[in-house]
């Protein structure tokens, strides 16, 4: 993968003074295709009376670590936390008019076609979302299947992990691939994405040219569009009409969606409106009841989600980074570039700012077109204090780590547009 000289180098994290957004915005803004996960936290703030339905969530939760101890009370996420968020392709409960293949060749399997590891650091707070391509060949550990049998010990594409052992198996597979311990996990199906994007009121996306894809049915003209419902899901699934037509291009399209969602949430367009917030929470509960959203037992605790969300307020756009796990093509899939991945996770564990040096997209799916500014609040001096910035101590923070160019990605500070397939 070669760098595009027009794009230059990505931003280094800066520590701007931000106004305090709704404490739950940041959590929900991370997950894009799995946008509903943060709703557990939202309902906790809206009012615990909503959580008379919490038993529904607990009853449908998945234990991803049955033999281990539950993480301690996290407070402000001391030491950081990792969440695994997956989007699955199950035909269960889907509308055949929207997903006709479910009525034609449904094999009954459910694969994790979207797999994202969300790393939330300790102070200073930074967030990195690592998207793992669905066609990445990995070692799948021995996992327990729904029928009580086991599967594992072989090398397959990572999206087979959910089919063999559900959410817990995907967690173990990603832990083995990355060397990271995963604290919480969630999975969402197609209909869940449609309903939750409706509840959030849509997300703005940019296209540098017209796109049309017969596989998803999405056709959009060049320019900016506000997508929700079916169109939002089509945009998150599209690959044939953009970039090089690969899953790698689709990942960058999803990252554009997530970056735009971050900026919308920070603008108070969603969580500044109590009606939207309540609708969002209620829709999420419906998705759990209808089995379109699955949470692990730890994430199903609303108190835990509130604690996580409270620790995430005010993160600058530059410190919310979306990257693709580094891979190279081989046969009908891709293989991990472990040397580059090791550098990425070493930087995350050191809580260093990340310097992107590669393309915004591993599959030429997007291009950088601008930079978004953080919402900045005016200084509010206390009695006797000075507003002269030269009088304030300067904290240079940790030095930035330049990631290898084989790691594509973008930050929420970068505005990107989808590139049509050529």
N, C-alpha and C positions, 0 to 999 in steps of 0.2 A: 504494500500500500504506500503510495507516494503522497507527500504533502502538496497541496495546491498553493503556489506562492501568492495567489491573490488573497488568501485567507490570513496569512501571517500566523503569528502565534497567539494562542488564547490568552485570556486575562489571568493575572495573578490575583489572588484573593486580596481585597482591600477591606479595611474596617471603617466603613462610613457610619456616621451617626444616623440611626434609623428611628423613625417614629415607631411606637409599639403597635404592631398589628394585632388582630385577634389571636390569642395564644394558640388557637388550633389550626390556623391557616397553613402553617408550614407543614404539618404532618400530612394533611390531605393533599397538599400540592405536590408531594413527592411521587405519587403513585400512578398518575396518568391512567393507563388502562386498568389499574387496580384501584381507582380513585376512591372507592367506597371504604377502604380500610379505616381511614381516620374518623369515620362517622361515630365509632364507638366513643371517641373522645368528645365529639361534638355534642352527643346526647348528654354526656355527663355535665357539660356546662349549661346546656339549655335547661336541664332540670332532671333530677334523678327520678321524678315521677314517670318520665318516659320509659325508664328502665324497669317498669313493671313487666316489660317484655324481655328483660335480661335473661330470664330462664330459657327463652327460646334460643338465644345465642349460645348459652352454655350447653344446652342439650345437643346442639348441632356442632359444637366445637370439636377440634381434632387435637389429640395429644401427640406432639411431635417428639417428645422426649420422655416416654413412659417410665424409664428406669432411672432417669436423672432427677436432680433436685430442681425445683422451680427457682428462677432467678429471684434474688432478694428484692425487697422494696427498693425501687430505683431512685425515688426522689427526683433529682434532676439528672438522671441518667449518668451517675458517676461512672466514669470509665467508658462511656459510650454504649451503643447498642446496635445490633444488626437485625434487620427484618428481611424476610424473603417474601416477595410478592409475585404471584404467578397469575397468568391468564390462561384458561384452559379452553379446549375446543369441543367440549361435551355437547352432544345433541339433546341431552335430557332437558325437557322443558322449553325447547327452542321453537320459534315460529317457523314452520316449514316454508311459508311464503317468503321469508327473509333468508332462510338457509335451506334451499332446496336439496342440497346434497345430503342433508340429514334424512330425507325420505328416499334416497336412492342407494347410497353406499355406506350407511352408518354401520361401523363395525362394533359399536358398543364401547369402544375404548375412549379414554379421556387423557389427552396429552397436554403438557404445559408448554404451549407454543410461545408464551411470553414468560421469561424468567428474569426477575430483577432483584438484586441484592442491594438493600438500602443501608448504608453505613452512616450512623449518626455519631459524631465524635464527642468527646468530652470537651471542656472549655479549652480554647474558644470553640464555639459551636460551628461545625461544618457538616455538610451533608453531601455524600457521593452516592449516586445511583449507578450500579454496574449492571448493564444489560448483557445477558449471556445468550448468544445466538442459539436458536432452537436446534440447529443442525450440528452443534458442537459434539464431537465424539469424546465421551468421558467414560470413566469407570463408574458403573453403578453398583453401590454396595449391596449386600444382602438385605432385602426389605421384606416385610411381612405383607402379604396380599390380603385382599378383603375376605377371601375364602379360607384364610388361616394358613395357607402355604407360604412359601418364601420364593423370592426371586433375587438374583443379583450375582455379583462376581464376574460380570462380563463388561465388555466395552460396547456401548450403544450411544445413539444420539441422546442428548440430555432430555429431550421432550418425551422420551419413553419412561422417564422416572416416575411421573405422576400416574401413568397407566399401570405400572407394576405395583406401586405401593402407596398411591395417594400423596397428600401433602407432606407427610412425614418422610417419605422416600425421597422426594425432591429436596427437602431440607438436608438430609444426610448426603445426597449426591453433591449438592453445592458446597457443603462443608468440606467434603473430601477434595473437591476441585480447588477451592480457594484457601483452605487452611483456616478459615474463619468460623468461629462458633456463632450459630444463629439462635437468637433469643425468641423471636416471634415470627409467625408466618400467616399468610392469608392467600386465598385463591378466589378468583371471580370468573364466572362464565359469561358468554356473549350477551345474553339478555340482561344480566346484571349491569354490564357496561352501558347498554342502551338506556336503561332506566336511571342510572346514576348520573349520566351526562345530561339527561333531561332535567334532573333535579338541580344540578349546579348551574343551569341556565346557558350552557354552551361555552365553547372555547374558541378563540380566534386563531386561525391558522393562515399561513401565507403560501401562495404558489407563484413561482416565477414564470409559469406557463400553463396552458391548458392541460388537464390530465383526464384520461378516460380509461376505465378498467372494466372489462366484461366479467372478470372473476368476482369482484366485489359489487359491481354495479355502480361504482362511484364515478361521476363525471362532474368536474368543476372547471371553471374558467380561471385564468390568471388573476391574481389579486388576493385580497383578504376576505375570508369567509368565516362566519361564526357557525361552528358545527355542534350539533347535539343529536341525541337519539341515534337512529340508524346511521346517519351520515358520519357521526363521530366514530362509531365502530368501524364503518367502512374505511375511514381514513386511517385508523389504527391498524387495520388488517392489510391495507393495500401494499403491494410490492411490484406487481407486473406493470403498472403504469408509471413508475417513478424510477429514477436513477438507473442502476444496472439490472433492475428487476429481481434483485435478490432479497433474502431476509435481512441482510446487513443494511440495505437501503431502508427497509421497513423500520428497523430499529431507530435510525436517525429521525425518521418521520414521527415515531412515537416520542422521541426526545424533544422534537419541536413542540408537540402537543403538551408535554409535561412542562416545558419551560414557559409556554404561554399561560398554562394553568397557574403556575407559581405567580406570575405577574398579575394575573386577574385576582387571585385571592388576596395578594398583598394590597391591592387597590381598594379593598373593602367592597368590591362589587358583589361578593357573595355573602361573606360573614358579617358584613355591616348591616345586613337585612335580616331581621329576626324571622320573618316569614319564610325566606329562602332557607335559612338554617334549620328551622323545624321541618320543612318539607324534605330537606336533604336527610335528616336523621330518620324520619319516618320511612322514607324510601329505602334506606339501608336496612332497616329492620324487616321490611317486606322481602328484600333480597335474601336475607338469612332464612326466613320462614319458607321461601320458595326454593331454597337450596341453590340459589344462584351466587351466593357468597358464603365462603367457608372460612372460619377463623380458627386458629389454634386456641387451646384452653387459656393460655396466658393472655393473649390478645383480646379474648372475650371478656376480660375484666375491665369495666369502664374506668375504674380508679387508676389502673395501670396506664390506660391510654391517655387519661388526662395528665398524668405525671410526665409522660413522654412529650405530649404536645406542649405543655407549659415550658419545657426546657428548650423549645425550638423557635420561640418568637424572636423576631428581629434579625434573622440570619441574612446577611447581604446576598444579593443575587450572585455575586462573584464566588461565593462560598457554597453555592448549590450547583454541583457539577454532575453532568450525565455522561458516562463513558460506556464504550462497548468493550467487553472482555476481549483481549487481543487473540486473534486467530489467523490461520492461513488455510487456503483452500486445499483440499485433498479429496479426490474422488467425488462422491455426491454429497459431501459435507465439509466441515471445517475442523481443524485441530487446534488445540490451545497452544499459544506461544507462552510457555510457562515462565521464561526468563523475563519477559515484559510484565506479565501478571505479577510476578514476585516483586518487581519494583513498585507497581501500583499499590499492592497491599502493604508493603513496607512503609510507603508514604502515608497511607491511611492510618496505620498503627502508630506512626510517629506524630499524627495529627498535623501534618505539614500542609501548607497551601499547595494546590496543584497547578502546574503550568502545562497547559495543553499545547502540544507541538504538532500533532497530526491533523488529518482532515477532520472536518465536522462530521463526516459520514464515511463509514467503511464501504458503503455501496453507492456512493455518489448521489444519495437520496436528497440531501439538502445542501444549501450554500448559505454562508453568513452574509447578511445584508445590513446589519446595523448593531447598535448597542443600546440596551435598555438601562435607564437610570433608576437607582434605588429611590424609594420614597424617603426624602430627607426632611427631618423636622428641624426648625430653627433652634438655636441654642437657648436654653432657659437658665440663665445664671442665678445662683442663689445669692442671698444678701452678702455683700462684700466681695463677691467673686468677680473675676475679670473674664471678658469674652475674648480676649486676645489669645488666639491659638498658640502663639509662640510661648505663652506663659505656662501652657499645659505640658505635662510630661509626655513624651512620645514613646510608645511601645512598638518597636519594629516588628515584633512577632517572629515566628519561625521562618527561616528562609524557604522560598518556594522550591518544590521539587519538579524538575522538568520530566514529564512522562515521555516514554519512548514514542516515536511517531507511529508505531504500529497500534497505538491505542487511540482510536477516533473518539470524538466527543464534543460537547459544547457545555457552556455554563448557562444559567438562567439569565445572565447579563447579555448574552449574545442573541440577537434576533436572527432567526434563520427562515428560509423559504424552501419549500419542496421543489425539487427539480424534476420536470417530466422526463420519462424514458426516451432516450434517443437511439 
